[in-house]
Amino acid sequence: MSIGVDGRVRIGRDVHVREFDGELVILDLEKGDYFGVNEIGARLWHGLESGKSCCEIARELVTSYETEPGRLLADLVALTDEFIAKGLVEPRTER
């Protein structure tokens, strides 16, 4: 199941982030796993953390990167779905 373009998430309770060597490192302290994301992934993460949807984040990012808006949005949704699958975030039902 996909979060979709308008879905919002909540960061997992045991998940922490750190900047490291120009990359955002996402730490799942409960599982002992860590994940690194590039600049766009970091901007996605910070947007999700502040309560924005992928659609809202894509609108902000599209002016900063030379990419097709639909492709950017699809990539953001796919990465958010990956965050969900790894237990780093969970879908929110309230808006």
C-alpha positions as a printed NumPy array, in Angstrom:
array([[  0.   ,   0.   ,   0.   ],
       [  1.296,   3.436,  -0.951],
       [  1.156,   6.616,   1.125],
       [  0.021,   8.45 ,  -2.003],
       [  0.685,  12.06 ,  -2.898],
       [ -1.365,  13.633,  -0.103],
       [ -0.635,  11.231,   2.757],
       [  1.251,  12.369,   5.826],
       [  3.435,  10.404,   8.195],
       [  4.661,  10.362,  11.768],
       [  8.312,   9.669,  12.499],
       [  8.917,   6.464,  14.447],
       [  9.49 ,   6.855,  18.189],
       [ 12.942,   5.26 ,  18.132],
       [ 14.1  ,   6.991,  14.942],
       [ 16.711,   9.74 ,  15.065],
       [ 18.544,  11.626,  12.328],
       [ 22.047,  13.036,  12.09 ],
       [ 24.003,  14.881,   9.41 ],
       [ 27.169,  12.99 ,   8.539],
       [ 29.607,  13.724,   5.701],
       [ 27.041,  15.735,   3.724],
       [ 24.434,  13.009,   4.015],
       [ 21.442,  12.601,   6.3  ],
       [ 21.729,   9.415,   8.327],
       [ 18.5  ,   7.994,   9.707],
       [ 18.988,   5.782,  12.76 ],
       [ 16.463,   3.23 ,  13.984],
       [ 17.677,   2.716,  17.523],
       [ 15.205,  -0.089,  18.256],
       [ 16.367,  -2.253,  15.338],
       [ 19.94 ,  -1.011,  15.256],
       [ 19.648,  -0.095,  11.573],
       [ 20.782,   3.048,   9.816],
       [ 20.018,   4.471,   6.406],
       [ 21.695,   7.25 ,   4.448],
       [ 19.839,   9.545,   2.064],
       [ 21.1  ,  12.125,  -0.41 ],
       [ 20.191,  15.83 ,  -0.475],
       [ 16.753,  15.307,  -2.014],
       [ 16.045,  12.465,   0.415],
       [ 17.08 ,  14.723,   3.287],
       [ 14.774,  17.486,   2.1  ],
       [ 11.967,  14.932,   1.81 ],
       [ 12.654,  13.678,   5.338],
       [ 12.632,  17.177,   6.827],
       [  9.408,  17.978,   4.988],
       [  7.741,  14.805,   6.236],
       [  9.   ,  15.544,   9.727],
       [  7.329,  18.971,   9.607],
       [  3.99 ,  17.401,   8.64 ],
       [  3.969,  18.023,   4.891],
       [  2.696,  15.649,   2.221],
       [  4.821,  14.452,  -0.704],
       [  2.814,  16.74 ,  -2.994],
       [  3.632,  19.802,  -0.864],
       [  7.307,  18.842,  -0.686],
       [  7.474,  18.252,  -4.457],
       [  6.046,  21.737,  -5.105],
       [  8.839,  23.209,  -2.978],
       [ 11.598,  21.113,  -4.573],
       [ 10.66 ,  21.322,  -8.244],
       [ 12.079,  24.841,  -8.579],
       [ 15.419,  23.742,  -7.105],
       [ 16.057,  20.733,  -9.352],
       [ 15.895,  20.21 , -13.095],
       [ 13.393,  17.411, -13.218],
       [  9.913,  16.68 , -14.444],
       [  7.377,  17.474, -11.67 ],
       [  5.539,  14.161, -12.087],
       [  8.769,  12.175, -11.879],
       [  9.9  ,  14.064,  -8.777],
       [  6.579,  13.446,  -7.057],
       [  6.641,   9.733,  -7.948],
       [ 10.186,   9.423,  -6.577],
       [  9.231,  11.182,  -3.327],
       [  6.218,   8.912,  -2.838],
       [  8.357,   5.823,  -3.566],
       [ 10.995,   6.861,  -1.027],
       [  8.328,   7.633,   1.569],
       [  6.814,   4.195,   0.939],
       [ 10.283,   2.73 ,   1.518],
       [ 10.554,   4.639,   4.815],
       [  7.203,   3.124,   5.816],
       [  8.268,  -0.401,   4.804],
       [ 11.407,  -0.065,   6.928],
       [  9.4  ,   1.151,   9.925],
       [ 11.041,   4.586,  10.003],
       [  7.713,   6.392,   9.625],
       [  4.076,   5.421,   9.874],
       [  1.049,   6.836,   8.054],
       [ -1.015,   9.416,   9.928],
       [ -4.771,   9.309,   9.697],
       [ -5.42 ,  12.803,  11.046],
       [ -4.571,  15.923,   9.04 ]])
